[in-house]
Structures are given as C-alpha cells and as structure tokens.
Amino acid sequence: MAEKNIDAEINKIANQIRILHEEAYREYLGPVEILCANPDASENEVGLILDYLLEFCGNDKVLYLYKKVCRAFYTKYPECIARYIMWYREEYENEKLSGEFAAIASKN
C-alpha cells in the first residue's frame, strides 16, 4: 500500500515538473525570438537568458531555445557561449570536456 502511495507521489511530482518545463518554454519563446533578432544584444543579455534557460534544458523544447541562442551569438561572444555549452554539458551530459570549448572558456 505504501509503495503505491510513493509511486503516485513520484508520478505527481514528475507531472508537475513536465508542466513547469512547458510553462518555461512558453514564457521564454518570445524573449528568445526577440533576443536572437537583435544583432545589438549585449553579452549580459545573452548570458542572462541562457542562465534562465539552462535550468530547464531537460525539456527538448527549452533545449531548442538554448541552442538557438548559442548559435545566434557564438561568433559575437564565443567565450561566453563556450562557457554556457560547457555548463550545459556538465549539468545534462556529465561528460569530461576537452578541446576547443574548454580552451576558449578557460581564458576568463
């Protein structure tokens, strides 16, 4: 009996997380579109939106937004974007990083 209650609670929490991720996607979609359309966006603006998105990158739709921002600003702010790619990988992929991204990000 207690096992069914635990399973029900876990399912309830998982559903709440899914709902939260969907809400995050809807909330950030507009700001991401505006930011990516603005060639004069500052590095702080880019970093701020990536900070917000990083928390929800377990959701494929939010991950798409995260990647969109990274692709839009990689040539303008390569060190910043490299750091965010590393942070994403540390959080979601748990891979050891080496090579270009680690070298660029370690400059700061």
LOGU-429988 format. One record per residue (C-alpha): x, y, z; residue in three letters. Coordinates in pm, 1 decimal. Each point is the difference from the previous one (the first is absolute). Example, Ala and Ser with C-alpha at 12.3 -4.5 7.8 and 13.67 -1.06 7.14 Angstrom:
! LOGU-429988
<node X="1230.0" Y="-450.0" Z="780.0" residu="ALA"/>
<node X="137.0" Y="344.0" Z="-66.0" residu="SER"/>
This chain:
! LOGU-429988
<node X="0.0" Y="0.0" Z="0.0" residu="MET"/>
<node X="272.7" Y="246.7" Z="96.7" residu="ALA"/>
<node X="186.0" Y="-90.4" Z="-319.3" residu="GLU"/>
<node X="-299.5" Y="107.1" Z="-210.7" residu="LYS"/>
<node X="-15.6" Y="331.1" Z="187.4" residu="ASN"/>
<node X="368.9" Y="61.6" Z="-66.9" residu="ILE"/>
<node X="-46.1" Y="-83.3" Z="-369.3" residu="ASP"/>
<node X="-298.8" Y="231.5" Z="-19.2" residu="ALA"/>
<node X="196.4" Y="282.6" Z="164.1" residu="GLU"/>
<node X="294.0" Y="-52.3" Z="-235.4" residu="ILE"/>
<node X="-232.2" Y="8.9" Z="-299.5" residu="ASN"/>
<node X="-164.0" Y="314.9" Z="132.9" residu="LYS"/>
<node X="336.7" Y="173.9" Z="43.9" residu="ILE"/>
<node X="116.3" Y="-110.9" Z="-346.0" residu="ALA"/>
<node X="-318.9" Y="139.3" Z="-152.1" residu="ASN"/>
<node X="49.3" Y="331.6" Z="180.3" residu="GLN"/>
<node X="354.5" Y="20.5" Z="-135.8" residu="ILE"/>
<node X="-125.5" Y="-65.9" Z="-354.0" residu="ARG"/>
<node X="-260.1" Y="274.7" Z="39.4" residu="ILE"/>
<node X="262.6" Y="241.4" Z="134.5" residu="LEU"/>
<node X="228.2" Y="-73.4" Z="-296.3" residu="HIS"/>
<node X="-282.0" Y="62.5" Z="-246.2" residu="GLU"/>
<node X="-79.5" Y="329.3" Z="172.9" residu="GLU"/>
<node X="368.0" Y="96.4" Z="-17.6" residu="ALA"/>
<node X="2.0" Y="-68.0" Z="-374.1" residu="TYR"/>
<node X="-306.6" Y="216.8" Z="-56.2" residu="ARG"/>
<node X="139.5" Y="280.3" Z="218.3" residu="GLU"/>
<node X="345.3" Y="6.6" Z="-159.1" residu="TYR"/>
<node X="-100.8" Y="-52.3" Z="-363.1" residu="LEU"/>
<node X="-80.9" Y="367.9" Z="-60.4" residu="GLY"/>
<node X="305.4" Y="143.0" Z="177.3" residu="PRO"/>
<node X="229.1" Y="-242.9" Z="-184.4" residu="VAL"/>
<node X="-149.1" Y="99.0" Z="-336.5" residu="GLU"/>
<node X="43.6" Y="369.9" Z="81.3" residu="ILE"/>
<node X="355.3" Y="-49.3" Z="127.1" residu="LEU"/>
<node X="109.7" Y="-204.5" Z="-302.0" residu="CYS"/>
<node X="-145.9" Y="259.9" Z="-235.8" residu="ALA"/>
<node X="201.0" Y="275.5" Z="169.4" residu="ASN"/>
<node X="353.9" Y="16.1" Z="-139.1" residu="PRO"/>
<node X="86.6" Y="260.5" Z="264.8" residu="ASP"/>
<node X="-85.1" Y="-223.7" Z="297.2" residu="ALA"/>
<node X="262.4" Y="28.6" Z="270.6" residu="SER"/>
<node X="199.5" Y="-286.6" Z="141.9" residu="GLU"/>
<node X="-180.0" Y="56.2" Z="331.3" residu="ASN"/>
<node X="-340.3" Y="-39.2" Z="-166.6" residu="GLU"/>
<node X="111.9" Y="-319.2" Z="-171.8" residu="VAL"/>
<node X="145.3" Y="-140.2" Z="322.8" residu="GLY"/>
<node X="-310.5" Y="87.2" Z="197.4" residu="LEU"/>
<node X="-237.9" Y="-183.0" Z="-233.5" residu="ILE"/>
<node X="235.0" Y="-299.0" Z="-13.0" residu="LEU"/>
<node X="8.3" Y="-5.5" Z="381.2" residu="ASP"/>
<node X="-377.8" Y="-18.1" Z="7.9" residu="TYR"/>
<node X="-22.5" Y="-262.1" Z="-273.4" residu="LEU"/>
<node X="271.4" Y="-223.2" Z="145.1" residu="LEU"/>
<node X="-222.3" Y="-93.5" Z="291.9" residu="GLU"/>
<node X="-256.4" Y="-150.7" Z="-237.8" residu="PHE"/>
<node X="218.2" Y="-160.4" Z="-268.1" residu="CYS"/>
<node X="-123.7" Y="-344.4" Z="101.3" residu="GLY"/>
<node X="-297.1" Y="87.8" Z="-220.2" residu="ASN"/>
<node X="65.5" Y="-37.3" Z="-373.5" residu="ASP"/>
<node X="-191.5" Y="315.6" Z="-88.1" residu="LYS"/>
<node X="197.2" Y="210.7" Z="246.5" residu="VAL"/>
<node X="322.5" Y="-164.1" Z="-117.5" residu="LEU"/>
<node X="-91.7" Y="111.1" Z="-353.0" residu="TYR"/>
<node X="-26.8" Y="360.6" Z="125.6" residu="LEU"/>
<node X="332.8" Y="-32.3" Z="182.2" residu="TYR"/>
<node X="170.2" Y="-126.0" Z="-314.0" residu="LYS"/>
<node X="-162.3" Y="272.2" Z="-206.7" residu="LYS"/>
<node X="149.7" Y="269.9" Z="222.6" residu="VAL"/>
<node X="339.8" Y="-172.1" Z="-3.4" residu="CYS"/>
<node X="-1.3" Y="-23.5" Z="-378.8" residu="ARG"/>
<node X="-115.1" Y="357.5" Z="-42.9" residu="ALA"/>
<node X="277.7" Y="146.7" Z="214.0" residu="PHE"/>
<node X="290.9" Y="-242.7" Z="-26.6" residu="TYR"/>
<node X="195.2" Y="215.3" Z="-245.0" residu="THR"/>
<node X="-67.2" Y="321.9" Z="193.6" residu="LYS"/>
<node X="67.9" Y="-134.8" Z="351.9" residu="TYR"/>
<node X="197.4" Y="-325.9" Z="-46.1" residu="PRO"/>
<node X="142.5" Y="-12.0" Z="352.7" residu="GLU"/>
<node X="-337.5" Y="58.8" Z="161.2" residu="CYS"/>
<node X="-175.1" Y="-259.6" Z="-215.8" residu="ILE"/>
<node X="280.1" Y="-253.5" Z="54.2" residu="ALA"/>
<node X="-45.2" Y="34.0" Z="377.6" residu="ARG"/>
<node X="-373.9" Y="-57.7" Z="-31.4" residu="TYR"/>
<node X="53.7" Y="-304.2" Z="-218.9" residu="ILE"/>
<node X="236.7" Y="-140.2" Z="262.2" residu="MET"/>
<node X="-248.4" Y="71.7" Z="278.7" residu="TRP"/>
<node X="-274.1" Y="-171.2" Z="-198.2" residu="TYR"/>
<node X="216.7" Y="-305.3" Z="-51.4" residu="ARG"/>
<node X="103.1" Y="-10.1" Z="365.2" residu="GLU"/>
<node X="-362.3" Y="16.8" Z="108.7" residu="GLU"/>
<node X="-166.4" Y="-222.4" Z="-256.3" residu="TYR"/>
<node X="260.7" Y="-217.3" Z="-167.0" residu="GLU"/>
<node X="256.5" Y="-57.2" Z="278.0" residu="ASN"/>
<node X="276.8" Y="-30.6" Z="-254.1" residu="GLU"/>
<node X="359.1" Y="98.4" Z="52.3" residu="LYS"/>
<node X="72.2" Y="295.0" Z="-218.1" residu="LEU"/>
<node X="313.1" Y="61.4" Z="-190.8" residu="SER"/>
<node X="99.1" Y="171.7" Z="-317.1" residu="GLY"/>
<node X="-122.5" Y="325.4" Z="-144.3" residu="GLU"/>
<node X="-283.5" Y="83.5" Z="241.7" residu="PHE"/>
<node X="210.7" Y="-58.8" Z="309.1" residu="ALA"/>
<node X="286.8" Y="205.6" Z="-142.5" residu="ALA"/>
<node X="-223.1" Y="292.8" Z="-94.7" residu="ILE"/>
<node X="-192.5" Y="0.7" Z="327.2" residu="ALA"/>
<node X="313.9" Y="-20.4" Z="215.1" residu="SER"/>
<node X="127.8" Y="332.9" Z="-134.9" residu="LYS"/>
<node X="-216.3" Y="184.0" Z="253.9" residu="ASN"/>
